[in-house]
Amino acid sequence: MANRSKNKRDYYEVLGVDRSASSDEIKRAFRKLAMKWHPDRNKSPEAQEKFKEINEAYMVLSDQEKRQKYDRYGFNGLDMDGMSFSGGGFSSFADIMDMFFGGDIFGGMGGSSSRRSRRRRVHGEDVETTITLTFSEVIHGVKKNLKYSRYEPCSHCEGRGGKDIRTCPKCHGTGQETRTTRSILGLMQQVVTCSQCGGEGEIIGRPCPVCKGKKAVLVEQSHSINIPAGVEEGMHLKIQGQGHYPVKDAIPGDLYVKIRIKPDRRFERRGNDIYSSIKINFIQAIKGCEVKIETVDGPTKIRIQPGIAPGTELRLRNKGVPFLNSRGNHRGAHYIRVEVEIPPYKRLNSKQRQLIDQLENIM
């Protein structure tokens, strides 16, 4: 008896409460420590022993009769009562919280009894589809009609899966079964999906000929979407609630639209700026000129100053790609690289060569 209590800490000290603490105070203290030290949440080497100590303290102090014996006789009082603390029969962290606190630790999930008596609401999976845009549509935004498929409750069987439906005899309609295993904490219980009904909670005697008992079928959808100006290659746009909807009371998944952009040989995009090039001859470069160029807003004319150097970049403000979701017409710039074409001397005709030779002598 003495050996058992030699290295033990006082139960009140373990939970960090006064000896006069109420049952609610003890419960709150245990909840806080269990969240911190349960091995399902804490992977540190000391977590298992810490939780075992916390668990043992709570098992005693939460029981009025055991607490009275502990207060009067200490650990010996519990030893004389033939008690054993080999780890208890708890399962996962969530089940422990349900057992002691009715699930309120998770913000009103409901107690273990209610959790076991009704299955959780199904969440439909997300759907991804791809849309291809032209460069012009990226600049100005566009409204597109999407076509895709998602799972919806089968209309033939009204989402029931078939006829002659009975409650699963193994899980009794919960969709779950409990498996017990041994661990260093003792017997541990784990709640898993029922192996007989696959978590459905029921067995279908005569499956629906349309959905084959799956309760849902793929249905083609058509959805209109406004693509904002300024989207980028590979970007995903989210449309809430338009994903898979496998059963009637399910929470639908979301639809993700992946953006693809057709390349435009006239323009190169770098962030919100656009780059293009124009070619002029060396006479135009010397004298200056007015040239017609292509922009994303249509053709326009720009003035080339006399004596421009080859490779010079001219900037057109606010003629680039719009900033996504920006207020007003805030856009990047359009940079035009000026390339000067200089023909080889040998390709000139005799008159052109004569003029070049005269120009050379003059200069």
C-alpha positions as CSV (number, residue, x, y, z in Angstrom):
1,M,0.0,0.0,0.0
2,A,2.8,2.4,0.9
3,N,4.6,1.6,-2.4
4,R,1.6,2.5,-4.4
5,S,1.3,6.1,-3.1
6,K,5.0,6.8,-2.6
7,N,5.5,8.8,-5.8
8,K,2.0,10.0,-6.3
9,R,1.0,13.7,-6.3
10,D,-2.1,14.8,-4.4
11,Y,-5.2,14.6,-6.6
12,Y,-6.2,18.2,-5.9
13,E,-2.7,19.3,-6.9
14,V,-2.8,17.3,-10.1
15,L,-6.0,19.0,-11.2
16,G,-4.9,22.4,-9.8
17,V,-8.0,22.9,-7.5
18,D,-8.6,23.6,-3.8
19,R,-9.8,20.8,-1.5
20,S,-13.1,22.7,-1.2
21,A,-13.6,22.8,-5.0
22,S,-17.1,22.1,-6.3
23,S,-17.9,19.3,-8.7
24,D,-18.2,21.9,-11.5
25,E,-14.8,23.3,-10.7
26,I,-13.3,19.9,-10.8
27,K,-15.0,19.1,-14.1
28,R,-13.7,22.4,-15.7
29,A,-10.2,21.7,-14.4
30,F,-10.1,18.2,-15.9
31,R,-11.5,19.4,-19.2
32,K,-8.7,22.0,-19.5
33,L,-6.0,19.5,-18.7
34,A,-7.4,16.8,-20.8
35,M,-7.4,19.1,-23.8
36,K,-3.8,19.8,-23.2
37,W,-2.4,16.3,-22.4
38,H,-4.6,13.7,-24.1
39,P,-2.4,11.5,-26.4
40,D,-4.8,12.1,-29.3
41,R,-3.9,15.8,-29.2
42,N,-0.5,15.9,-27.5
43,K,2.3,13.8,-29.1
44,S,5.0,14.6,-26.5
45,P,6.6,11.6,-24.7
46,E,5.2,12.5,-21.3
47,A,1.6,13.0,-22.5
48,Q,0.5,9.5,-21.8
49,E,1.7,9.5,-18.2
50,K,0.4,13.0,-17.7
51,F,-3.1,12.1,-18.9
52,K,-3.1,8.9,-16.9
53,E,-2.4,10.9,-13.8
54,I,-5.1,13.5,-14.6
55,N,-7.6,10.8,-15.5
56,E,-7.0,9.0,-12.2
57,A,-7.4,12.2,-10.2
58,Y,-10.7,13.0,-11.9
59,M,-12.1,9.4,-11.5
60,V,-11.7,9.8,-7.8
61,L,-12.6,13.4,-7.2
62,S,-15.7,13.3,-9.5
63,D,-17.1,10.4,-7.4
64,Q,-18.6,11.7,-4.2
65,E,-18.0,8.5,-2.2
66,K,-14.5,8.0,-3.5
67,R,-13.6,11.6,-2.8
68,Q,-14.8,11.3,0.8
69,K,-12.6,8.3,1.4
70,Y,-9.7,10.0,-0.2
71,D,-10.2,13.1,1.9
72,R,-10.3,11.0,5.0
73,Y,-7.8,8.3,4.4
74,G,-5.7,9.5,1.5
75,F,-4.4,7.0,-1.0
76,N,-4.7,4.2,1.5
77,G,-8.4,4.7,1.7
78,L,-8.6,4.0,-2.0
79,D,-6.2,1.0,-1.8
80,M,-8.3,-0.6,1.0
81,D,-11.3,-0.2,-1.3
82,G,-9.6,-2.4,-3.8
83,M,-9.5,0.2,-6.6
84,S,-7.4,-0.1,-9.7
85,F,-6.3,2.7,-12.1
86,S,-4.9,0.8,-15.1
87,G,-6.0,3.4,-17.6
88,G,-9.8,3.1,-17.8
89,G,-11.9,2.2,-20.8
90,F,-11.9,5.5,-22.6
91,S,-11.7,5.8,-26.4
92,S,-10.8,8.8,-28.5
93,F,-10.4,12.4,-27.2
94,A,-13.8,13.4,-28.5
95,D,-15.5,10.4,-26.8
96,I,-13.9,11.3,-23.5
97,M,-15.2,14.9,-23.8
98,D,-18.6,13.5,-24.7
99,M,-18.6,11.2,-21.6
100,F,-17.7,13.9,-19.1
101,F,-19.1,17.1,-20.7
102,G,-21.8,16.2,-23.1
103,G,-19.8,17.4,-26.1
104,D,-20.1,21.1,-25.0
105,I,-16.3,21.4,-25.3
106,F,-16.8,21.5,-29.1
107,G,-19.3,24.3,-29.0
108,G,-22.6,22.4,-28.7
109,M,-22.0,19.2,-30.6
110,G,-24.4,17.3,-28.3
111,G,-23.7,14.6,-25.8
112,S,-22.5,11.1,-26.5
113,S,-26.0,9.6,-26.3
114,S,-27.4,12.0,-28.9
115,R,-24.3,11.7,-31.0
116,R,-24.7,7.9,-31.1
117,S,-28.4,8.1,-31.7
118,R,-28.2,10.2,-34.9
119,R,-25.6,10.2,-37.6
120,R,-23.8,13.4,-38.5
121,R,-25.0,15.5,-41.4
122,V,-23.2,14.5,-44.6
123,H,-20.9,17.0,-46.3
124,G,-20.8,16.8,-50.1
125,E,-17.5,16.8,-51.8
126,D,-16.2,19.7,-53.8
127,V,-16.3,19.8,-57.6
128,E,-13.6,21.3,-59.9
129,T,-14.1,22.3,-63.4
130,T,-12.0,24.3,-65.9
131,I,-12.9,27.3,-68.0
132,T,-10.7,28.8,-70.8
133,L,-10.7,32.6,-71.4
134,T,-9.3,34.8,-74.1
135,F,-6.8,37.5,-73.3
136,S,-9.5,40.1,-74.0
137,E,-11.9,38.4,-71.5
138,V,-9.2,38.5,-68.8
139,I,-8.8,42.3,-69.4
140,H,-12.5,43.2,-69.4
141,G,-14.2,40.5,-67.4
142,V,-16.9,38.2,-68.8
143,K,-20.0,36.3,-67.9
144,K,-19.7,32.6,-68.7
145,N,-22.1,29.7,-68.6
146,L,-20.5,26.6,-67.0
147,K,-21.5,23.0,-67.6
148,Y,-20.5,20.3,-65.2
149,S,-21.8,17.3,-63.3
150,R,-22.5,16.7,-59.7
151,Y,-24.1,14.1,-57.5
152,E,-27.7,14.7,-56.5
153,P,-30.3,12.5,-54.7
154,C,-31.7,10.0,-57.1
155,S,-35.2,11.1,-58.3
156,H,-36.3,7.6,-59.1
157,C,-36.1,6.4,-55.5
158,E,-36.3,9.8,-53.9
159,G,-32.8,9.4,-52.5
160,R,-33.6,6.4,-50.4
161,G,-31.5,3.9,-52.4
162,G,-34.3,1.4,-53.0
163,K,-37.0,-0.6,-51.1
164,D,-37.2,-3.0,-48.2
165,I,-34.9,-0.8,-46.1
166,R,-34.2,-2.0,-42.6
167,T,-32.0,-0.8,-39.7
168,C,-28.5,-2.3,-39.7
169,P,-28.4,-5.1,-37.1
170,K,-24.8,-4.6,-36.3
171,C,-24.7,-0.8,-35.5
172,H,-28.4,-0.4,-34.8
173,G,-28.7,2.5,-37.1
174,T,-25.8,4.6,-35.8
175,G,-23.5,3.8,-38.7
176,Q,-20.7,3.1,-36.2
177,E,-19.3,0.3,-34.3
178,T,-16.9,0.2,-31.3
179,R,-13.7,-1.8,-31.3
180,T,-11.8,-2.4,-28.1
181,T,-8.0,-2.8,-28.1
182,R,-5.3,-3.0,-25.4
183,S,-2.7,-0.2,-25.0
184,I,-0.3,1.0,-22.3
185,L,-3.3,3.0,-20.9
186,G,-5.4,-0.2,-20.6
187,L,-8.4,-1.1,-22.6
188,M,-9.0,1.6,-25.3
189,Q,-12.2,1.8,-27.4
190,Q,-12.3,3.2,-30.9
191,V,-15.4,4.2,-32.8
192,V,-15.2,3.3,-36.5
193,T,-17.5,3.1,-39.5
194,C,-19.8,0.1,-39.4
195,S,-18.3,-2.8,-41.5
196,Q,-21.8,-4.2,-42.4
197,C,-23.6,-1.1,-43.6
198,G,-20.6,1.1,-44.5
199,G,-21.8,3.8,-42.2
200,E,-25.2,4.2,-43.6
201,G,-27.0,2.8,-40.6
202,E,-29.4,0.8,-42.8
203,I,-29.5,-2.2,-45.2
204,I,-31.3,-1.9,-48.5
205,G,-33.1,-5.1,-49.5
206,R,-34.0,-4.1,-53.1
207,P,-31.5,-1.5,-54.5
208,C,-32.9,1.1,-56.9
209,P,-32.3,0.1,-60.5
210,V,-31.2,3.7,-61.4
211,C,-28.7,4.6,-58.6
212,K,-27.9,0.9,-57.7
213,G,-28.5,1.6,-54.0
214,K,-26.1,4.6,-53.9
215,K,-29.0,7.1,-53.4
216,A,-27.3,9.6,-55.7
217,V,-26.7,10.0,-59.4
218,L,-24.6,12.3,-61.6
219,V,-26.7,15.2,-62.9
220,E,-25.5,17.7,-65.5
221,Q,-25.6,21.3,-64.3
222,S,-25.6,24.6,-65.9
223,H,-24.4,27.6,-63.9
224,S,-23.8,31.2,-64.9
225,I,-20.7,32.9,-63.4
226,N,-19.2,36.4,-63.6
227,I,-15.5,36.2,-64.2
228,P,-13.9,39.4,-62.8
229,A,-11.3,41.3,-64.8
230,G,-7.7,40.6,-63.9
231,V,-7.8,36.8,-63.1
232,E,-4.7,34.8,-63.6
233,E,-3.7,31.5,-65.1
234,G,-4.3,28.6,-62.7
235,M,-6.5,30.7,-60.3
236,H,-9.5,29.0,-58.7
237,L,-12.8,30.8,-58.3
238,K,-15.1,29.4,-55.6
239,I,-18.9,29.1,-55.9
240,Q,-20.3,28.0,-52.6
241,G,-22.9,25.3,-52.4
242,Q,-22.7,24.1,-56.0
243,G,-20.6,21.0,-55.4
244,H,-21.8,17.4,-54.8
245,Y,-25.2,17.0,-53.0
246,P,-25.3,13.3,-52.3
247,V,-28.3,13.0,-50.0
248,K,-31.3,15.2,-49.2
249,D,-30.1,16.6,-45.9
250,A,-26.5,16.9,-47.0
251,I,-24.4,20.1,-46.8
252,P,-23.5,20.7,-50.5
253,G,-19.9,20.9,-51.4
254,D,-18.5,23.9,-53.3
255,L,-17.7,24.4,-57.0
256,Y,-14.1,25.5,-57.9
257,V,-13.6,27.0,-61.3
258,K,-10.0,26.7,-62.5
259,I,-8.9,29.5,-64.9
260,R,-7.1,28.8,-68.2
261,I,-6.1,31.6,-70.5
262,K,-5.4,31.3,-74.2
263,P,-2.1,32.9,-75.2
264,D,-2.2,36.0,-77.4
265,R,0.8,36.2,-79.7
266,R,0.5,40.0,-79.7
267,F,0.9,40.5,-75.9
268,E,2.9,39.1,-73.0
269,R,1.6,39.5,-69.5
270,R,3.9,40.0,-66.5
271,G,1.7,40.5,-63.4
272,N,-0.5,43.4,-64.2
273,D,1.7,44.8,-67.0
274,I,1.5,44.0,-70.7
275,Y,4.5,43.9,-73.1
276,S,4.5,44.1,-76.8
277,S,6.9,45.3,-79.6
278,I,6.8,47.4,-82.8
279,K,9.3,47.6,-85.6
280,I,10.3,50.8,-87.4
281,N,13.0,51.5,-90.0
282,F,16.2,53.4,-89.2
283,I,14.9,56.5,-91.1
284,Q,11.8,56.6,-88.9
285,A,14.1,56.2,-85.9
286,I,16.2,59.1,-87.0
287,K,13.4,61.5,-88.0
288,G,10.7,60.3,-85.5
289,C,7.3,59.2,-86.6
290,E,3.7,58.3,-85.7
291,V,2.9,54.6,-85.7
292,K,-0.2,52.5,-85.2
293,I,-0.1,49.9,-82.4
294,E,-2.4,47.2,-81.0
295,T,-3.5,47.4,-77.4
296,V,-6.0,45.3,-75.4
297,D,-8.4,48.2,-75.8
298,G,-8.0,48.3,-79.5
299,P,-5.7,50.0,-82.0
300,T,-4.2,53.4,-81.2
301,K,-1.4,55.7,-82.5
302,I,1.7,56.7,-80.6
303,R,4.4,59.2,-81.4
304,I,8.0,58.1,-81.7
305,Q,10.5,60.8,-80.9
306,P,13.4,61.5,-83.3
307,G,16.6,59.7,-82.6
308,I,15.1,56.9,-80.5
309,A,17.5,54.2,-79.6
310,P,16.8,50.6,-80.5
311,G,15.3,48.6,-77.6
312,T,13.7,51.7,-75.9
313,E,10.5,50.8,-74.0
314,L,7.6,53.3,-74.2
315,R,5.0,53.1,-71.4
316,L,1.3,53.6,-71.8
317,R,-0.2,54.2,-68.3
318,N,-3.4,52.4,-67.2
319,K,-3.4,50.2,-70.4
320,G,-2.4,46.9,-68.8
321,V,-4.3,44.3,-66.8
322,P,-6.8,45.4,-64.2
323,F,-6.0,44.7,-60.6
324,L,-8.3,42.0,-59.4
325,N,-11.2,43.3,-57.3
326,S,-9.8,46.8,-57.3
327,R,-12.1,49.8,-57.0
328,G,-12.2,52.0,-60.0
329,N,-10.3,51.4,-63.2
330,H,-6.9,50.7,-61.7
331,R,-4.8,48.9,-64.2
332,G,-1.1,48.1,-64.9
333,A,0.9,49.6,-67.8
334,H,1.5,48.6,-71.4
335,Y,5.2,48.7,-72.4
336,I,6.0,48.9,-76.1
337,R,9.6,47.9,-77.1
338,V,10.8,49.8,-80.1
339,E,12.8,47.6,-82.5
340,V,14.7,49.4,-85.3
341,E,15.1,47.4,-88.5
342,I,18.5,48.0,-90.2
343,P,18.8,46.3,-93.6
344,P,22.1,44.8,-94.6
345,Y,24.1,47.0,-97.1
346,K,24.3,44.2,-99.6
347,R,20.5,43.9,-99.9
348,L,20.1,47.6,-100.9
349,N,19.6,48.5,-104.5
350,S,22.0,50.7,-106.3
351,K,20.1,53.9,-105.6
352,Q,19.8,53.2,-101.9
353,R,23.5,52.4,-101.7
354,Q,24.3,55.7,-103.5
355,L,22.3,57.6,-100.9
356,I,23.9,55.8,-98.0
357,D,27.3,56.5,-99.4
358,Q,26.5,60.2,-99.8
359,L,25.2,60.3,-96.3
360,E,28.4,58.6,-95.1
361,N,30.5,61.3,-96.8
362,I,28.4,64.1,-95.4
363,M,28.6,62.8,-91.8
